[in-house]
Amino acid sequence: MPSSLESVEYLGIIGRSLKHTLSPVMHTAVFRSLGLPYSYGVMEVTAEFLPSLLCSLRTRGFLGANVTIPHKQAIISFLDAIDPDAQAIGAVNTILHKGGVLTGFNTDVVGVRNALRPFATMIRGRSALVIGAGGGTRAVIASCVKDYAMDHITVYNRTPERAVELVASMGQRLPSCRYDTINGLQELPEAVAASSLIVNTTPIGMNSDASPLPRNISFSKNQLVFDVVYSPLQTTLMQQAHADGAQTIGGLEMLLHQGAEAFRIWTGKEFAMDVARTAVIQQLRTLS
């Protein structure tokens, strides 16, 4: 371990309402297990202070950062370079600082890809309902189209205008898929029934018993429900789906796999997945 503060390299997560984030727990556990001289913190900031925060990231000692809600899109205009995958999606969740240059990446796509991989034959070439309209939604859609060749994606958001804007943008970026939106709750049952994959990309259900879908929605054993929320491990949405016999994936898998890719970008080293998983689960159990 480092003998002085001067030898420490700093990282952190940029966003809002970060008191429940487990990224510091995950990365700190891996840093310690590998004996790496890194420190990971939390950087809560409103949109107007993003430029000054990124100026501070250019100082000596900052290696990079993660980016979460609500800054994954807005932060792009303040970076020096964007990885082609992040550019294609239109959202950044990881920043690398090297030689005064800030480069944006999107590791959420890797997180989604690896979380869905065990169910590839179940969803490939089929249809999805995606709930939300933020940066995480873009990563989910990108993986569904590029990795699993899904041919029809419907987006539902509580603000329909945002869903319309999102599908217009993703339709230009990934035109091989057909996109639709839902205008109200009355259309949800039919959209759910028609989808092989249902994904919640919103924070609804984080440390609560709330669900992004009405409690009377029904699922089937031929469906996969993926909730990107990782606390609790079994969200209300997942419980709803499981009770009807559907397959489920929690947000823990996406958290770990996107974190592993960010770690590789920052350090060039292999992520200690078992260490990270154990640390996160232990922390979640203390919160339950």
Steps between C-alpha positions, in 0.01 A plus 500: 500500500615858444707670767374852427198679360708614202518142371124440517294520183139607542180380335134545577142501383332813365124537538212608722343332804791262544456396862401147393770442237708186546770591249739621775452173691558291188807677370663558839477128577673417171769767546584363843502138386750583226706743708432790263559862615158633401229679697136509382251761619163661428456825305144628524452793267221686322516562125623858529810389690603223258753722312687602816501143629652373177766770518601357837517150348781622274726563797782268593380200696159446339488181296136517396139462605171326452194701397142421599152656509435768382827598326575218252399708199569855617860423591597418141535865396766560767730213399793509257437168327229236485547129437316390181260274693405781738463736207268256324282471809506866598581439867814474715533321833880477533774763462872439465745781574834465324747777431244772560253342256159379618358214291147368541397135477181302554554182698126459568473324164750238616307469825172440316661261250652280770192508723279381213746244357363196693159568342622570145300222332186616680512859374704504179309644206187569705335806656561707812317752716742748658383724785677835529658754268841587645861413427460150639206441267723580204754238610228236539361572154848495346577158645159361407550606138873443451556193719163323483358617164165592653268618226239699696548723805224690675589777745278610788574810704280696738573804283399375153682784324834374631426151369420642156827697499694192606367267232555766235863529607560125530322438171757718327792340684380137474254484210486120469230481770137615501410736785172596664389697807213466746280801566341388827447230759206356310740377229739326741329157539504439125860621466615275784320198358661555158857523635750222564716738704381768742766735640468766770771764454352749748595533870144409603526226762842603631489433874120497493209272418393713204470350153521668157204287385150471650460210743229342283733449202543131413812322372560155353763228527622589150604850606815647652473798736819700556503768771815716500426599861741306725374593847315297613631189326142390437298804401123514505496479120710184513270352763198578281663325204626203700155439647366458146779261401713741296881497503664797676833683514588758764717806458791347689627324188497820295668693783783248526563457128492870414730560798741235374523670161553844658773352719673360191484840329650677802767248600554254214464222760261212556208575731466279810137405432459264797638760740269768361194274511564401861553860611183625332280217628632546854419871481152433364430259785589767754248734333215248492 
